[in-house]
Amino acid sequence: MPSALPLTLDDTNLITALANTIWHKHYRSIISTEQIEYMLNQRYHPTLIREQILSHNIWWKKLVLNKKIIGFSCCVITDHPKELKLDKLYLHPHHQGKGYGAILVDDIKQFMHHHAFEKLILTVNKKNTSAIAAYLHYGFKKNNDIVTDIGNGFVMDDYLMTMTIK
Ligand SMILES: CC(C)(COP(=O)(O)OP(=O)(O)OC[C@H]1O[C@@H](n2cnc3c(N)ncnc32)[C@H](O)[C@@H]1OP(=O)(O)O)[C@@H](O)C(=O)NCCC(=O)NCCS
């Protein structure tokens, strides 16, 4: 079984490459190639990931199987007390649908217990039906719509989903 481990500064180029593979495959039927490229550049530049690893309010984890990184998660503290945002949850296409996403979500729940967080939120594209199904399975509830202007004429048309951690 894969293990969830902290991301290190040496992993950042691998994460950028992995995100590129996953996003181009998964989002090509959901958003335009131009938007995929724009968002990858905004979120997955190795320098940005390195800065985030060193910051105190963002936590990256990698999912490792047979010494290879097959997925990752990233959580961010929000402005609301005891609330954490699951900002990224991604698995390589060959490793989706095997229950591995649940390993990363369980790891986040443990982290929340240790640090007294009570609410986990995320946003997911309304057309990302497989991810929405997985999130419902993990115990998230679908809340309101959130449409965000991300610049360059692009918007994110998402659902907000939330889960309370007891
Ligand atoms: C979303 C993601 C992280 C889920 O992880 P996963 O390991 O593939 O999902 P799991 O195997 O843990 O599935 C959990 C449950 O979700 C549901 N599910 C998963 N994929 C599904 C699909 N394609 N269709 C319907 N239900 C699905 C199932 O109910 C499954 O329950 P089961 O184990 O009883 O069958 C992963 O599929 C992924 O990386 N997807 C592409 C990127 C993405 O969209 N990330 C989220 C961005 S917001």
The ligand as a MOL file (V3000), in Angstrom:
LIG
                    3D

  0  0  0     0  0            999 V3000
M  V30 BEGIN CTAB
M  V30 COUNTS 48 50 0 0 0
M  V30 BEGIN ATOM
M  V30 1 C -10.3680 12.4590 -7.0500 0
M  V30 2 C -9.3100 11.4320 -6.6580 0
M  V30 3 C -8.2600 12.0740 -5.7960 0
M  V30 4 C -10.0190 10.3190 -5.8750 0
M  V30 5 O -9.0920 9.3490 -5.4980 0
M  V30 6 P -9.2770 7.8250 -5.9380 0
M  V30 7 O -8.2480 7.0300 -5.2270 0
M  V30 8 O -9.2560 7.7420 -7.4330 0
M  V30 9 O -10.7150 7.4880 -5.4280 0
M  V30 10 P -11.0420 6.2760 -4.5040 0
M  V30 11 O -10.5670 5.0240 -5.1570 0
M  V30 12 O -10.5750 6.5720 -3.0990 0
M  V30 13 O -12.6140 6.3050 -4.6120 0
M  V30 14 C -13.4260 6.6690 -3.5510 0
M  V30 15 C -14.8550 6.5280 -3.9710 0
M  V30 16 O -15.1400 7.5330 -4.9150 0
M  V30 17 C -16.0530 7.0660 -5.8450 0
M  V30 18 N -15.4510 7.1870 -7.1740 0
M  V30 19 C -14.1310 7.3000 -7.4810 0
M  V30 20 N -13.9730 7.4490 -8.8130 0
M  V30 21 C -15.2200 7.4090 -9.3360 0
M  V30 22 C -15.7240 7.4830 -10.6610 0
M  V30 23 N -14.9050 7.6360 -11.7320 0
M  V30 24 N -17.0590 7.4350 -10.8450 0
M  V30 25 C -17.8770 7.2930 -9.8010 0
M  V30 26 N -17.4570 7.1760 -8.5230 0
M  V30 27 C -16.1450 7.2490 -8.3020 0
M  V30 28 C -16.3740 5.6720 -5.5350 0
M  V30 29 O -17.5790 5.7180 -4.7870 0
M  V30 30 C -15.2520 5.2290 -4.6430 0
M  V30 31 O -15.7630 4.3380 -3.7020 0
M  V30 32 P -15.3580 2.7780 -3.7340 0
M  V30 33 O -13.9500 2.7150 -3.2530 0
M  V30 34 O -16.3360 2.1740 -2.7690 0
M  V30 35 O -15.5250 2.3190 -5.1510 0
M  V30 36 C -8.6120 10.8280 -7.9040 0
M  V30 37 O -9.5340 10.0450 -8.6460 0
M  V30 38 C -7.9930 11.8560 -8.8280 0
M  V30 39 O -6.8350 12.2110 -8.6930 0
M  V30 40 N -8.7840 12.3240 -9.8140 0
M  V30 41 C -8.2830 13.2340 -10.8510 0
M  V30 42 C -7.9070 14.5890 -10.3190 0
M  V30 43 C -9.0110 15.2970 -9.5870 0
M  V30 44 O -10.0800 15.5290 -10.1190 0
M  V30 45 N -8.7040 15.6740 -8.3340 0
M  V30 46 C -9.6220 16.4220 -7.5270 0
M  V30 47 C -9.5500 17.8680 -7.8650 0
M  V30 48 S -10.6980 18.8590 -6.9550 0
M  V30 END ATOM
M  V30 BEGIN BOND
M  V30 1 1 1 2
M  V30 2 1 2 3
M  V30 3 1 2 4
M  V30 4 1 2 36
M  V30 5 1 4 5
M  V30 6 1 5 6
M  V30 7 2 6 7
M  V30 8 1 6 8
M  V30 9 1 6 9
M  V30 10 1 9 10
M  V30 11 2 10 11
M  V30 12 1 10 12
M  V30 13 1 10 13
M  V30 14 1 13 14
M  V30 15 1 14 15
M  V30 16 1 15 16
M  V30 17 1 15 30
M  V30 18 1 16 17
M  V30 19 1 17 18
M  V30 20 1 17 28
M  V30 21 1 18 19
M  V30 22 1 18 27
M  V30 23 2 19 20
M  V30 24 1 20 21
M  V30 25 1 21 22
M  V30 26 2 21 27
M  V30 27 1 22 23
M  V30 28 2 22 24
M  V30 29 1 24 25
M  V30 30 2 25 26
M  V30 31 1 26 27
M  V30 32 1 28 29
M  V30 33 1 28 30
M  V30 34 1 30 31
M  V30 35 1 31 32
M  V30 36 2 32 33
M  V30 37 1 32 34
M  V30 38 1 32 35
M  V30 39 1 36 37
M  V30 40 1 36 38
M  V30 41 2 38 39
M  V30 42 1 38 40
M  V30 43 1 40 41
M  V30 44 1 41 42
M  V30 45 1 42 43
M  V30 46 2 43 44
M  V30 47 1 43 45
M  V30 48 1 45 46
M  V30 49 1 46 47
M  V30 50 1 47 48
M  V30 END BOND
M  V30 END CTAB
M  END
